[in-house]
Amino acid sequence: LLVGLGYEDPYLAADDVPQILEFNPIALEGLEGGMVKTLTQKGVAGLELMPTGGGILLAEFGSNDIKETEHRARQMMAALYEGPGAPTMRLYSKAEAKVVWHIREAGPRGAAFTPGAPLVWEGWDDAAVAPEKLGAYLRDLRKLLDRFNYSAGFYGHFGHGCIHMQISFDLLSEPGVR
């Protein structure tokens, strides 16, 4: 059972990770909403299913008991709804969840190469952070990227504190390499 959560920004989404983990999702993925915006410009199908906002979480629940699974998902939704800055939330059907997972898996690479945008590079980016420190880490990382005028979108396995991004390093010019 998949729940989509839309936040104002990725930092607020990351701040909610510890609370969501209390409900024992089997997966908790995150991405910046800018990736969805880029995919929309490219005409990718199914994006109307994605939560809106600058930060997106996908919390998947599962067990051998569908009633227990749905109960945990709905408990999480109720807890988040009661808190400050509640995200938009959507409980997906099985067919919708399949589309959303496909977008999450293919989306970051699909959003990376856009005509007119700087080239981005993978493989420099994997970070492992304690989930309870994820919001602060992403805020500090964004400050560092901004300091050197790099662009990068965050995505990854937020529930495990595993973050990926593609960074706009200039690896094609001598000054950029320096």
One Martini backbone bead per residue (centre of mass of N, CA, C, O) as a GRO file, in nm:
protein
  178
    1LEU     BB    1   0.094   0.037   0.026
    2LEU     BB    2   0.065   0.369  -0.102
    3VAL     BB    3   0.204   0.691   0.002
    4GLY     BB    4   0.165   1.027  -0.076
    5LEU     BB    5   0.390   1.314  -0.010
    6GLY     BB    6   0.352   1.673   0.013
    7TYR     BB    7   0.589   1.940   0.020
    8GLU     BB    8   0.734   2.242   0.019
    9ASP     BB    9   1.007   2.079   0.091
   10PRO     BB   10   1.272   1.856   0.141
   11TYR     BB   11   1.324   1.928   0.443
   12LEU     BB   12   1.041   1.871   0.557
   13ALA     BB   13   1.036   1.584   0.467
   14ALA     BB   14   1.289   1.494   0.628
   15ASP     BB   15   1.175   1.572   0.911
   16ASP     BB   16   0.943   1.331   0.891
   17VAL     BB   17   1.088   1.056   0.888
   18PRO     BB   18   1.089   0.959   1.187
   19GLN     BB   19   0.779   0.950   1.215
   20ILE     BB   20   0.725   0.747   0.985
   21LEU     BB   21   0.905   0.510   1.098
   22GLU     BB   22   0.708   0.438   1.337
   23PHE     BB   23   0.513   0.277   1.105
   24ASN     BB   24   0.677   0.070   0.933
   25PRO     BB   25   0.787   0.095   0.659
   26ILE     BB   26   0.926  -0.071   0.372
   27ALA     BB   27   0.928   0.224   0.240
   28LEU     BB   28   1.128   0.547   0.193
   29GLU     BB   29   1.094   0.789  -0.040
   30GLY     BB   30   1.273   1.063  -0.212
   31LEU     BB   31   1.206   1.397  -0.365
   32GLU     BB   32   1.225   1.652  -0.569
   33GLY     BB   33   0.986   1.845  -0.731
   34GLY     BB   34   1.159   1.943  -0.977
   35MET     BB   35   1.157   1.672  -1.126
   36VAL     BB   36   0.857   1.674  -1.198
   37LYS     BB   37   0.858   1.936  -1.355
   38THR     BB   38   1.053   1.838  -1.576
   39LEU     BB   39   0.880   1.592  -1.667
   40THR     BB   40   0.639   1.762  -1.755
   41GLN     BB   41   0.793   1.912  -1.986
   42LYS     BB   42   0.843   1.613  -2.127
   43GLY     BB   43   0.562   1.438  -2.108
   44VAL     BB   44   0.518   1.253  -1.878
   45ALA     BB   45   0.342   0.997  -1.766
   46GLY     BB   46   0.154   1.014  -1.448
   47LEU     BB   47   0.211   1.291  -1.282
   48GLU     BB   48  -0.074   1.338  -1.149
   49LEU     BB   49   0.000   1.134  -0.905
   50MET     BB   50   0.186   1.323  -0.788
   51PRO     BB   51   0.287   1.502  -0.557
   52THR     BB   52   0.292   1.816  -0.439
   53GLY     BB   53   0.593   1.996  -0.438
   54GLY     BB   54   0.933   2.024  -0.320
   55GLY     BB   55   0.854   1.756  -0.152
   56ILE     BB   56   0.881   1.392  -0.170
   57LEU     BB   57   0.698   1.111  -0.043
   58LEU     BB   58   0.722   0.742  -0.029
   59ALA     BB   59   0.504   0.524   0.146
   60GLU     BB   60   0.543   0.181   0.220
   61PHE     BB   61   0.313  -0.083   0.288
   62GLY     BB   62   0.349  -0.418   0.452
   63SER     BB   63   0.187  -0.747   0.464
   64ASN     BB   64  -0.015  -1.031   0.533
   65ASP     BB   65  -0.214  -0.788   0.636
   66ILE     BB   66  -0.415  -0.559   0.493
   67LYS     BB   67  -0.546  -0.425   0.742
   68GLU     BB   68  -0.285  -0.358   0.890
   69THR     BB   69  -0.158  -0.194   0.666
   70GLU     BB   70  -0.380   0.022   0.643
   71HIS     BB   71  -0.370   0.115   0.935
   72ARG     BB   72  -0.078   0.227   0.934
   73ALA     BB   73  -0.119   0.429   0.706
   74ARG     BB   74  -0.351   0.589   0.844
   75GLN     BB   75  -0.199   0.663   1.100
   76MET     BB   76   0.017   0.831   0.964
   77MET     BB   77  -0.171   1.035   0.832
   78ALA     BB   78  -0.297   1.140   1.096
   79ALA     BB   79  -0.035   1.236   1.231
   80LEU     BB   80   0.045   1.437   1.003
   81TYR     BB   81  -0.217   1.608   1.004
   82GLU     BB   82  -0.175   1.715   1.309
   83GLY     BB   83   0.063   1.859   1.225
   84PRO     BB   84   0.277   2.077   1.127
   85GLY     BB   85   0.281   2.109   0.797
   86ALA     BB   86   0.101   1.938   0.638
   87PRO     BB   87   0.075   1.723   0.400
   88THR     BB   88   0.000   1.600   0.123
   89MET     BB   89  -0.231   1.320   0.054
   90ARG     BB   90  -0.204   0.974  -0.090
   91LEU     BB   91  -0.384   0.688  -0.167
   92TYR     BB   92  -0.302   0.410  -0.353
   93SER     BB   93  -0.348   0.213  -0.588
   94LYS     BB   94  -0.204  -0.043  -0.740
   95ALA     BB   95  -0.184   0.093  -1.022
   96GLU     BB   96  -0.075   0.366  -0.926
   97ALA     BB   97   0.180   0.263  -0.780
   98LYS     BB   98   0.324   0.159  -1.031
   99VAL     BB   99   0.360   0.437  -1.164
  100VAL     BB  100   0.505   0.583  -0.931
  101TRP     BB  101   0.751   0.391  -0.917
  102HIS     BB  102   0.846   0.445  -1.202
  103ILE     BB  103   0.903   0.744  -1.163
  104ARG     BB  104   1.109   0.714  -0.933
  105GLU     BB  105   1.314   0.537  -1.091
  106ALA     BB  106   1.331   0.724  -1.369
  107GLY     BB  107   1.323   1.034  -1.303
  108PRO     BB  108   1.612   1.142  -1.240
  109ARG     BB  109   1.726   1.075  -1.524
  110GLY     BB  110   1.505   1.219  -1.692
  111ALA     BB  111   1.566   1.509  -1.552
  112ALA     BB  112   1.879   1.558  -1.613
  113PHE     BB  113   1.835   1.583  -1.941
  114THR     BB  114   1.823   1.916  -2.048
  115PRO     BB  115   1.780   2.142  -2.260
  116GLY     BB  116   2.006   2.406  -2.156
  117ALA     BB  117   2.121   2.253  -1.932
  118PRO     BB  118   2.331   2.150  -1.726
  119LEU     BB  119   2.539   1.920  -1.670
  120VAL     BB  120   2.523   1.602  -1.508
  121TRP     BB  121   2.658   1.398  -1.232
  122GLU     BB  122   2.731   1.084  -1.129
  123GLY     BB  123   2.890   0.936  -0.824
  124TRP     BB  124   2.933   1.197  -0.604
  125ASP     BB  125   2.662   1.158  -0.394
  126ASP     BB  126   2.663   0.953  -0.184
  127ALA     BB  127   2.473   0.937   0.125
  128ALA     BB  128   2.495   0.877   0.482
  129VAL     BB  129   2.222   0.930   0.710
  130ALA     BB  130   2.065   0.990   0.973
  131PRO     BB  131   1.731   1.029   0.966
  132GLU     BB  132   1.723   1.251   1.205
  133LYS     BB  133   1.946   1.435   1.014
  134LEU     BB  134   1.842   1.499   0.722
  135GLY     BB  135   1.740   1.791   0.714
  136ALA     BB  136   2.006   1.927   0.802
  137TYR     BB  137   2.185   1.808   0.584
  138LEU     BB  138   2.035   1.925   0.334
  139ARG     BB  139   2.072   2.219   0.409
  140ASP     BB  140   2.384   2.215   0.412
  141LEU     BB  141   2.424   2.108   0.127
  142ARG     BB  142   2.283   2.341  -0.021
  143LYS     BB  143   2.479   2.560   0.074
  144LEU     BB  144   2.729   2.437  -0.060
  145LEU     BB  145   2.626   2.434  -0.349
  146ASP     BB  146   2.565   2.741  -0.364
  147ARG     BB  147   2.854   2.845  -0.306
  148PHE     BB  148   2.944   2.686  -0.601
  149ASN     BB  149   2.708   2.685  -0.818
  150TYR     BB  150   2.536   2.423  -0.777
  151SER     BB  151   2.336   2.176  -0.912
  152ALA     BB  152   2.079   1.973  -0.738
  153GLY     BB  153   1.892   1.677  -0.687
  154PHE     BB  154   1.714   1.512  -0.455
  155TYR     BB  155   1.738   1.154  -0.383
  156GLY     BB  156   1.594   0.852  -0.227
  157HIS     BB  157   1.642   0.669   0.084
  158PHE     BB  158   1.520   0.824   0.344
  159GLY     BB  159   1.475   0.587   0.555
  160HIS     BB  160   1.812   0.537   0.531
  161GLY     BB  161   1.979   0.800   0.452
  162CYS     BB  162   1.993   0.777   0.127
  163ILE     BB  163   2.165   0.992  -0.096
  164HIS     BB  164   2.102   1.144  -0.411
  165MET     BB  165   2.281   1.301  -0.695
  166GLN     BB  166   2.314   1.547  -0.954
  167ILE     BB  167   2.593   1.729  -1.055
  168SER     BB  168   2.707   2.053  -1.199
  169PHE     BB  169   2.975   1.988  -1.301
  170ASP     BB  170   3.269   2.116  -1.464
  171LEU     BB  171   3.422   1.866  -1.685
  172LEU     BB  172   3.491   2.045  -1.977
  173SER     BB  173   3.685   2.242  -1.827
  174GLU     BB  174   3.958   2.368  -1.683
  175PRO     BB  175   3.825   2.545  -1.461
  176GLY     BB  176   3.624   2.327  -1.367
  177VAL     BB  177   3.830   2.114  -1.280
  178ARG     BB  178   3.977   2.314  -1.081
   0.00000   0.00000   0.00000
